[in-house]
């Protein structure tokens, strides 16, 4: 199928200035950052490369080489694209010139001895110059505002600017200005002169008309972020479905699972949970993995396209039994399709129709997602302090704590016992209502809050001892919603050998760990599996029951 019509890339100086200011707010000059951080910044700021005619991020950055440089380095054997921001005075001077011009104008006005009445009757040379730059459009109802602005910034801009030559109404305004000046000099009747002078003043207060070339460029200029309507942020888990028509999720997942090196793609079976396509497997873990892997690849600009944009592919990060990378391949969708691409098939490089086309069309081959930036992303440092958002854990996320733990800790509260009674038999809506009541009860009772906090802190202390015994206890994980690397620590709240939830800790620039939240065991495994298959006994799919089917997009 032929590729869709390609839009020519277009970036004006104003576009570059806008993006420069966005990057300046988010990054330090001359510091090296992973390209995924820039992709994440663009996503938050609603900057879409497609708005400027680019299908990939890297060529767009090449257009901004005045202040952005890119490089690549290997981290853990995986190629990672980097970028750095350079200071460029050319994109910082526009505002300075405006403010300087305004100050100069105010200074001149303070030094001018002429009164407003004298200015109206006998316009000065400078005001005559302003009149010669009248606007294409003028309305009598704006006279009051225009006369006020005549002494402000607009007058100074026109005085400092070179005289453009315009046709049409501009010439009429110029001619009227000359007539008014001449009649004023020849002592015409006062009433007539005053009327003409007022007309000239109204014309001079309007902004100067722009040359045709500038107007044409403005018409063809793409809208910048400030003038575009917000599109609404795409949820990370929906990025792949927005990119391509996958035809059938069950078939897509089962085909990929059959090609990949064997591993568990489901949690412990739960009665009442419907399997994918009516089969005995749901591929819940694989479904989560492939969606967020693609999302990360988009941030890193690692989705590859052929030169004519008739073929696209990405590295799934999975391997077959020979440890060959598995690629997902796509072809352009029909023009009427909502998604620009349609899934064509999986392949390994050089094998089969798509594998051979991959080798023929793309060099280098699509690279897998990379997550690691530093050794601290992998190892928990016992010398650093862990500071937790306890209220967020025991109040906002009380629904993630095990019921047996809650009943034991709240046994002294008749109100809480009543809230928790039979809560597992309720509908999801009914459970949500009960937990909302429980949150209020905990927040209003300092003794309950303290009791729960002490139990959480005790579990954290135990987790640190486990890490000291085995450094692999802290499991690295990627959190898609914030595009951040975290470490997961097991919290044993009911039994010493089986963790109930995982604490998410994130290293801060101060050197402390922030305990952000707790996640269920299923959520913890999903986030950890994005990096690699965890080989740790406390985080095993075989022992995890995920009846809720929670999604990372909803995690807090």
SULCORFEN-V760144 format. One line per field, one symbol per residue. psi: psi as a letter, one per 30 degrees, with the letter a starting at -180 (. if undefined). A space follows every 50 residues. Layout:
BEGIN
psi=???
END
This chain:
BEGIN
psi=klllkkkkkkkleeeeeeeeeeeeffllkgkklkfeeeeeeeeeghjkff fggkfleeeeeefhfffkkllklkjhgkkkklllkkkjffgffeeeeeee eeeeeeeeeefkfkleeeeeeikleeeeeeffhllfkkkefgeeeeeefe gbeeeeeeeflljlkllbfeeeeeeeeeeeeeeeeghlkeeeeeeeeeee eeefflkkkkleeeeeeeefklkleffkkkfkkkkefgeeffeljfdjee eeeeeeefelkklkglakkkkfkklkgglfkfheeeeeeeefeeeeeeef hgkkkleghgklllkffllafghkkkkkkllkllefkekflkkellllkf kleeeeeeeefkjllkllkkekflfffekkjfflkjklieeeefdehfff kkeeeeeefgffjeeeeeefjgffflleeeeeeeeeeeeeeeefjeeeee eeeeeeeeeeeeeeeeeeejffejkklkjeeghlklkkkkjjfekffjke lkkjkkklffflkjjeaklleeeeeeeefeeljkikffikffgkkiffhl kfffk.
END
